[in-house]
Amino acid sequence: MNKLIIPTGYMGSGSSAITDLICEFDGYDADNGTFEYVFLHCPDGLFDLEDKLLIGNNSLRSDEAIRSFEKRMYELYNRKFWWVANYKEKIGEDFWKITEEFIDSLTQYKSDSYWYMQERLNFFRFVIMCFRTGISVGSRGKINLKRPLEYKTMRLSFVEADEFYQKARNYINKFLKCMGIEENNIILDQLLLPHNVYRAEKYFDDRMECFVVNRDPRDVFILNKYVWAKSGEQVPFPMDVNEFCGYYKRLHGIERKVENMHVHTIQFEDLVYKYDEMLAKIKDILQLNDTCHSKKKQMFNPERSINNTQLFMKDKYKKEVEIIERELSEFLYEFPYINDADISKSF
């Protein structure tokens, strides 16, 4: 049975190191590299559809849920120059086919009735409404044109939880088939996020292994503010150190802790400073051996990645780092030795 590997982490945590490391083994592929697959957890993605249909659902809610999901999936499928999208090329045309099949399987009723969301006016529909009113008044109510609507048919769904998850698992399995899981082990970066790994057992079987990567917030802050921002590749953390600490603490505070044998928490720094130990751990999880590690250190090289650690040790960052050390002490990594990092070699 081929494996599904999901590297994930908080912004800038270094989860791509897992992708690079596992890709060094024969039989493990990430065809789209570190492209982030967001269709489960993006706004109006599959997890939002789950919440809308299973929590506080009603006739209007389910119509909006299905329509919003359909719209977002089509954007991911068809928008060529949106960096998280272009599924038509990256996944294949079958993605839209299986999405339509999934939506049809959830749609239990269709209605030609309408609700206020369909009555929203734009300029074109406003003109039609004025014309419609004029015709009705001029004919003394004998002629009544149809009301212009944003869309015509309502789609309703009142699925129960077991029914929804069964259909969703079928949808995801078809997606994985599109990605080639029947031929190879596959690596899909950010298919889950730390905040929603608790959902994994309802959507995935034992083929899945999810690696959640954490990283010392001191380096995350320094890299983001002083390295990534300069190249236009910053992650959305506050640049003010006090705001960063509050943001970081709250972001981790809303994460649900899970007990799942297929979810593994990894420290980025351990991959660098305890490379052999972590390599053995990952090989054990995936049941791999040295003979299939044919590209060792060609994609993830700890001697190179060490340049992305302990940048906070520079004197010029001392004041900001002291605040992080005080406010986020529970997230700090205990480095086994001091590394005199060269920020010009960070990446």
Secondary structure, DSSP 4 states (H G I P E B T S, - for coil): ---EEEEEESTTS-THHHHHHHTTSTTEE-TTTT----TTTSTTSHHHHHHHHHSS--HHHHHHHHHHHHHHHHHHHH-TTSTT--HHHHT-THHHHHHHHHHHHH--EEES---GGGG---HHHHHHHHHHHHHHHHTTTS--PPPP-S-S-EEE----HHHHHHHHHHHHHHHHHHTTTTTSEEE-TTSS-GGGGGGHHHH--TTEEEEEEE--HHHHHHHIIIIIGGGT---S--SSHHHHHHHHHHHHHTPPP---TTEEEEEHHHHHHTHHHHHHHHHHHHT--GGG-TTTTTS--HHHHGGGS-GGGSGGGHHHHHHHHHHSGGG----SS-----GGG--
